[in-house]
Amino acid sequence: MMVQKILSVAKQFVRPATQLWQRVSLHLQGKIQVALPLLAVIVSALLAVFGHYQHARIEAAIQRQFRTVASLNEVLTLMVNAETGMRGYLLTKHEEFLQPYATASQKLPVAMSQMRALAESEPGDNLRIKKLHMLSVLQGLIDRQMSDLAWQERYATLPDTSNDVIFNHLTLGKYLMDQIRANIGATQTADWRLLTQRVQEINAIRRRDYLAVFLTLVVGLGTRLVAWYLFNAGIIRKVEHLVKNMCSLQEGNPLPFPPSGKPGALGELEKEIGLMVKQLAARRGGGCDEQAVTS
């Protein structure tokens, strides 16, 4: 019972569309039948291009996050090595302990410049400003720490430098290193959180792409079925009507399907058959084998 109701409602919608389709020219019908499957292909291509663009954008952001985290680890390692080396130098007075400090002095500007360039390449204004601010704070702490280590290298080993002064500088160095670790830790936590969000975005885009492929397949099959139905309704059925009209003409019977007035070649042929009705009304033939005519 429910199926019959659904079919009845469907027929109420299909019948007017079919009647409207019958009035469309054969030339336009052909274009529509070709355009329907192409529409699904075009939509699928657009979705693929858009999805590829989003993938590329997010993957670039993920790579930027990994490079930022790696640079932060490098900066922290350089600072820890510089401080440890300076303490070894203060204890032993051997200059080989100054090598980590010299390495940090050489590599830190490059690492900070790389992180600044990565932060400036962030597409969002708010995120870019926030990252640049955190790097500015980190740069200030590093400058103070390196400046204090430079003082220790020059003056801490001098005989007239008191232990209290050295102790104060060591205390300041510990405080600055704690601040540097906290700043780098907070920055890394924010980057890992952002990285997690972007991985989730990648997964969401992947699920959307799978859904788009499925829907495109459904739409493609649906448009092919619609095109097949329209071909049957517009061309094959019209040819069958013409065959039956020709058979009726040969038998001298009225046309079972009067001319539709449809523009195009088939419509003109229908008109010609209608004009031939009066001329062939007196003729009586042996009938017309519709199947033979069709073949």
C-alpha positions in Angstrom: 0.0 0.0 0.0 2.8 2.4 0.9 4.7 1.5 -2.3 1.6 2.3 -4.4 1.3 5.7 -2.8 4.9 6.4 -3.4 4.6 5.4 -7.0 1.5 7.5 -7.4 3.2 10.5 -6.0 6.2 9.9 -8.2 4.1 9.7 -11.3 2.5 13.0 -10.5 5.9 14.6 -10.6 7.3 12.6 -13.5 4.3 13.1 -15.9 4.6 17.0 -16.1 8.3 16.7 -16.6 7.9 14.1 -19.3 5.3 16.3 -21.1 7.6 19.3 -20.9 10.5 17.2 -22.2 8.4 16.2 -25.2 8.1 19.8 -26.2 11.9 20.3 -26.2 13.7 20.2 -29.5 15.6 17.1 -30.4 18.8 19.2 -30.8 18.4 20.5 -27.3 17.6 17.1 -25.9 20.9 15.8 -27.2 22.8 18.6 -25.5 21.0 18.0 -22.2 21.7 14.3 -22.3 25.4 14.9 -22.9 25.6 17.7 -20.3 24.1 15.6 -17.4 27.0 13.1 -17.1 29.5 15.8 -17.8 28.1 17.8 -14.9 29.0 15.0 -12.5 32.5 14.8 -13.9 32.9 18.6 -13.6 31.7 18.6 -10.0 34.0 15.7 -9.1 37.0 17.5 -10.7 36.2 20.8 -8.8 36.0 18.9 -5.5 39.2 17.1 -6.3 41.0 20.4 -7.1 39.6 22.1 -4.0 40.5 19.1 -1.8 44.0 19.0 -3.2 44.4 22.7 -2.5 43.3 22.2 1.1 45.6 19.2 1.5 48.6 21.1 0.2 47.8 24.1 2.5 47.4 22.0 5.7 50.4 19.7 4.9 52.6 22.9 4.4 51.3 24.1 7.8 52.1 20.7 9.4 55.7 20.8 8.0 56.0 24.3 9.3 55.0 23.1 12.8 57.5 20.2 12.7 60.3 22.6 11.6 59.3 25.1 14.4 59.4 22.4 17.0 62.8 21.1 15.7 64.2 24.7 15.8 63.0 25.2 19.4 64.7 22.0 20.4 67.9 23.1 18.8 67.7 26.5 20.5 67.2 24.9 23.9 70.0 22.4 23.3 72.4 25.2 22.3 71.5 27.3 25.4 71.8 24.4 27.8 75.2 23.4 26.3 76.4 27.0 26.4 75.5 27.4 30.1 77.0 24.0 31.0 80.2 24.8 29.1 80.6 28.2 30.8 80.2 26.6 34.2 82.9 24.0 33.3 85.1 26.9 32.2 84.6 28.7 35.5 85.5 25.6 37.4 88.5 24.4 35.4 89.7 27.6 33.6 90.2 25.4 30.6 89.2 27.1 27.4 87.9 23.9 25.6 84.8 24.2 27.8 84.0 27.5 26.0 83.4 25.6 22.7 79.6 25.0 23.4 79.3 28.7 24.1 81.1 29.7 20.9 78.9 27.2 18.9 75.7 28.7 20.5 76.8 32.2 19.7 77.3 31.2 16.0 74.1 29.1 15.5 71.5 30.8 17.7 71.0 33.8 15.3 70.4 31.4 12.4 68.0 29.2 14.4 66.0 32.3 15.6 65.9 33.7 12.1 64.5 30.5 10.8 61.8 30.4 13.5 60.9 34.0 12.8 60.6 33.3 9.1 58.3 30.3 9.9 56.2 32.4 12.2 55.9 35.2 9.6 54.7 32.6 7.0 51.7 31.7 9.1 48.5 32.5 7.1 46.4 33.6 10.1 47.0 37.2 11.4 46.2 36.3 15.0 48.4 33.2 15.1 51.2 35.0 13.3 51.2 37.9 15.7 51.0 35.6 18.7 54.0 33.5 17.5 56.1 36.6 16.7 55.4 37.9 20.2 56.5 34.7 21.8 59.6 34.7 19.7 60.3 38.3 20.6 60.1 37.4 24.3 62.3 34.3 23.8 64.8 36.4 21.8 65.0 38.9 24.7 65.7 36.1 27.2 68.4 34.6 25.0 70.1 37.9 24.5 70.2 38.5 28.3 71.6 35.0 28.9 74.2 35.2 26.2 75.2 38.7 27.4 75.6 37.3 31.0 77.6 34.4 29.7 79.9 36.8 27.8 80.4 38.7 31.0 81.3 35.5 32.8 83.8 34.6 30.1 85.5 38.0 30.4 85.4 38.8 34.1 84.5 35.8 36.3 88.1 34.4 36.1 89.7 37.7 37.0 91.3 37.7 40.5 89.5 40.9 41.6 86.0 39.5 40.8 84.3 38.6 44.1 82.5 35.4 44.6 79.3 37.3 45.5 79.3 38.9 42.1 79.9 35.6 40.4 77.1 34.0 42.5 74.7 36.7 41.5 75.5 36.2 37.8 75.1 32.4 38.2 71.7 33.0 39.9 70.6 35.3 37.1 71.7 32.7 34.5 69.7 30.0 36.3 66.7 32.3 36.4 67.0 33.2 32.7 67.4 29.5 31.7 64.3 28.6 33.6 62.4 31.4 31.8 63.8 30.2 28.5 62.8 26.6 29.2 59.3 27.7 30.2 59.0 29.9 27.1 60.1 27.2 24.8 57.9 24.6 26.5 54.9 26.8 26.2 55.6 27.5 22.5 56.1 23.8 21.8 52.9 22.9 23.6 51.0 25.5 21.5 52.6 24.1 18.3 51.8 20.5 19.2 48.2 21.5 19.9 48.0 23.3 16.6 49.6 20.3 14.9 46.9 18.0 16.4 44.2 20.3 15.1 45.7 20.3 11.6 46.0 16.6 11.6 42.3 16.4 12.5 41.6 18.8 9.6 43.4 16.5 7.3 41.4 13.5 8.5 38.1 15.5 8.1 39.1 16.5 4.6 40.0 12.9 3.8 36.5 11.7 5.0 34.9 14.5 3.0 36.8 13.5 -0.1 35.7 9.9 0.3 32.1 11.1 0.7 32.5 13.3 -2.4 33.7 10.4 -4.4 30.8 8.3 -3.4 28.3 11.1 -4.0 29.9 11.8 -7.4 29.6 8.1 -8.3 25.9 8.1 -7.3 25.3 11.4 -9.2 27.1 10.1 -12.2 25.1 6.9 -12.3 21.9 8.8 -11.6 22.5 11.3 -14.4 23.3 8.4 -16.8 20.0 6.8 -15.8 18.2 10.1 -16.3 19.9 10.6 -19.7 18.9 7.0 -20.7 15.3 7.7 -19.6 15.2 11.0 -21.4 16.6 9.3 -24.5 13.9 6.7 -24.4 11.2 9.3 -23.7 12.5 11.8 -26.3 13.8 9.8 -29.3 13.0 6.1 -29.2 9.4 6.7 -28.2 9.0 9.4 -30.8 10.4 7.1 -33.5 8.0 4.4 -32.4 5.1 6.9 -32.7 6.3 7.7 -36.2 6.4 4.1 -37.2 2.9 3.5 -35.9 1.7 6.7 -37.7 3.2 5.4 -40.9 1.5 2.0 -40.5 -1.9 3.8 -39.8 -1.3 5.9 -43.0 -0.8 2.8 -45.1 -3.9 1.2 -43.7 -5.9 4.4 -44.1 -6.7 4.7 -40.4 -6.5 7.9 -38.4 -3.2 8.7 -36.8 -2.9 7.3 -33.3 -0.4 10.0 -32.4 -1.2 13.4 -33.8 1.7 15.8 -34.6 3.1 17.2 -31.4 4.3 20.4 -33.0 7.7 19.8 -31.6 10.5 21.7 -33.3 13.3 19.8 -35.0 13.6 17.1 -37.7 11.2 14.7 -36.0 8.6 17.4 -35.5 8.8 18.3 -39.2 8.4 14.7 -40.2 5.3 14.5 -38.0 3.9 17.5 -39.8 4.6 15.9 -43.2 2.9 12.7 -42.2 -0.1 14.7 -41.0 -0.3 16.4 -44.4 -0.2 13.0 -46.1 -3.3 11.8 -44.3 -5.8 13.3 -46.7 -3.8 12.3 -49.7 -3.5 8.6 -48.6 -6.9 8.3 -47.1 -8.3 6.4 -50.1 -5.4 4.0 -50.2 -5.8 0.6 -48.7 -2.8 -1.5 -48.2 -2.1 -4.8 -46.8 -1.1 -3.4 -43.5 2.4 -2.6 -42.1 4.5 -4.9 -40.1 5.7 -2.5 -37.3 8.4 -4.9 -36.3 9.7 -5.1 -39.8 9.7 -1.3 -40.2 11.5 -0.9 -36.9 14.2 -3.4 -37.9 
